[in-house]
Amino acid sequence: MTALLLAVAGACVLGFAVSGRAATTAFAALLAVCALLRGVAPETVVPGARSRAFDVAFLLVLALALGYLAPWGDATLPVDSQ
């Protein structure tokens, strides 16, 4: 649990220090690693309230969505110059 909190905090720091795009990519990678761990680790290591298949699928969908949206992490809104 502490490692997960440190990883999320690291992604937040990455967002402030580097860019939103890097932080989003790091968080997507973190979700993918969590899905992998949930899929292969025994229930005593990674307990869950839902089925393992649901957790893995949900984490992978979130990782893919964030990975797809990451390039727009540093997008700026157009400003009208009137």
Secondary structure, DSSP 8 states (H G I E B T S, - for coil): -HHHHHHHHHHHHHHHHT-HHHHHHHHHHHHHHHHHHHHHS-TTTS--SS-HHHHHHHHHHHHHHHHHHGGGTT--------
